């Protein structure tokens, strides 16, 4: 679970000039709007000894039509708060059928090979039908109303979404049908939340 110890981290980070560069990088997400998702990847750091999906550090990778690199959306490990976007590639991608068995094994402390991110192909899974082959209509930043410092990203499709937010070990991903952990409820304990369309952020930074 994400701990309320982040209250202090938030108050330290919010509103300080040294953080403006990090927040400006959120504009990188604008390139995703209008993109049509060809492939969907779930990227997992093995949760050795963890209990429950809410503790699994997992992020999302999107591959668009006529584009081969992966747009990787995650929470910055340097501050465990800021959403970041990078372009990357992965040499090995596992079938989705391995996802739950791997998670279960890792939670029992079982691992075969070096400790590294594992990538799972989610493109053909029915729970993601309203994301794959669909256009990204908008992106919303999620912040506390009391302070402008976005901590989560909501990628909006017509009939679904990808919600990327922090947990104590990194990142979690939710959709309407996948990993419905309601992670934002943790942050509501810090105050009221605000969802801001990316196009409306210029005057906030």
C-alpha positions, -999 to +999 in steps of 0.1 A: +000+000+000+010+036-006+018+052+027+007+086+040+044+093+047+041+108+012+022+137+027+056+152+038+072+144+005+043+162-013+046+193+008+083+194+002+080+190-036+050+211-043+054+247-055+092+247-054+111+260-085+134+230-086+104+208-094+092+229-124+114+211-149+099+177-138+064+189-142+071+205-176+080+171-188+043+162-184+039+180-217+056+150-233+022+133-229+006+156-255+022+135-282+000+106-272-033+123-278-048+111-310-027+080-311-043+047-319-031+018-298-018-011-318-002-031-290-006-029-252+021-041-228+021-045-190+056-041-175+062-056-141+090-055-116+089-090-098+070-085-065+092-109-045+075-116-012+047-090-017+011-097-010-018-086-032-019-069-066-020-035-050+017-040-041+028-050-076+050-024-093+036-024-128+035+001-156+021+003-191+037+004-226+018+015-257+028+009-293+009+030-319+000+024-355+030+030-378+053+033-347+076+006-335+090+020-302+072+016-269+058+046-251+064+036-215+042+054-189+053+050-153+059+069-120+094+084-116+114+062-092+134+093-081+105+108-063+077+081-064+053+109-073+057+123-108+043+105-139+069+102-167+069+091-203+098+076-222+103+058-256+120+025-254+120-011-266+120-046-251+140-076-263+117-102-248+079-100-244+061-128-226+026-142-234-002-129-213-009-165-202+023-162-181+012-131-163-007-144-133+015-175-128+046-153-127+029-129-103+019-158-080+054-174-081+072-141-074+050-134-044+061-168-031+097-157-036+102-179-067+123-165-095+141-181-124+168-159-138+181-124-130+158-099-112+146-075-140+115-060-155+093-085-172+070-075-201+037-091-209+018-089-242-018-078-233-029-068-268-052-098-275-069-099-241-107-092-240-104-070-209-084-045-230-107-045-260-118-009-255-081+002-254-064-018-281-073-004-316-088+026-300-078+063-302-065+083-272-091+111-269-076+130-239-051+128-211-060+140-176-035+150-149-046+142-113-034+164-085-045+175-050-066+206-053-046+223-026-013+221-045-004+219-082+018+188-084+003+160-105+009+125-092-012+104-116-021+102-153-054+091-168-053+081-205-088+085-218-105+064-245-141+065-255-152+035-234-122+029-211-091+044-195-056+037-183-049+051-149-013+053-138-005+062-102+021+058-075+025+030-050+052+026-024+074+005-047+067+025-079+037+023-102+003+007-105-020+005-136-058+003-135-085+001-162-123-004-159-117-042-160-081-047-149-065-044-115-094-024-100-076-014-068-091+021-065-056+034-057-067+070-058-087+065-026-053+065-007-046+100-020-081+113-011-070+109+025-046+138+017-073+161+004-097+166-025-084+156-059-087+174-092-086+160-127-072+185-152-072+179-190-036+182-203-045+210-226-055+232-196-021+228-178-001+257-194-013+283-169-006+259-140+032+256-145 
